């Protein structure tokens, strides 16, 4: 359980760092170049992957409710 929470914390840090990088690249005036678009795309992809991993770790640890279909 403790390892899952540690991994979830690490995933959350990576997601926040990726989103902060996207915000920095948009608001720093880097301009719309191919490099900037690729940087934003890669950061959003990393945030998506680690965000899904974060949610799955929380679900396995029992912090998210499960849906019961009948």
N, C-alpha and C positions, 0 to 999 in steps of 0.2 A: 504494500500500500504506500509506504513511504517513497519507494523508488518511482512509482507511478506519479505521485505528486511532484517529485523532483523533476521528472521528465516533462510533466505538464508545465511546470514553471519555466523550464528551459525553452519549450515550444512557444510559450507566451512571450518571452523575451525576444525570440527571433521574429515573431510576428510583429511585435511593436517596433523593433528595429527596422524591419522591412517597410512598414507603413511610414515610419519617420523619414526614411530615405526617399520614399515617393513624395512626401510633403516637402522635403527639403529641395528636391529637384524641381518641383513645380513652382515653389515660391522664391527660389534663389535667382531666378532670371537666367537660367541656363539656355533658354530658347528651345524652340522645337526643332531638334535635329534628330537624325537617325540614332545617334548614340543615346540621347535622352529618352527616346521612345523605347529603345531596347532595355535601358536601365530600369525604366518604370515597369515594363513588361516582366522582366526577370524578378524584380522585387515583389510584384503582385503575385507571380506564380509561387515564389517561395513563401509568401504570406498565406496563400491558399493551402499549400501542402502542409505547412506546419500548423495552420489553424484547424484543418481537419484532423490532424494527429492530436492536437490539443483537445478537441471535442471528443474524440474516441477514447483518449486516456481518462477524461473526466467521466465518460459513460461507463467505462470498465471499473472505475473506482467507486461508482455508485452515486456520484454527485448530480447526475442528470436523470430525470425520470424516464422510465421506459414506457413505451406505448403497448397496451395489451389489445390485440385485435381479436375479435370473436367471430 
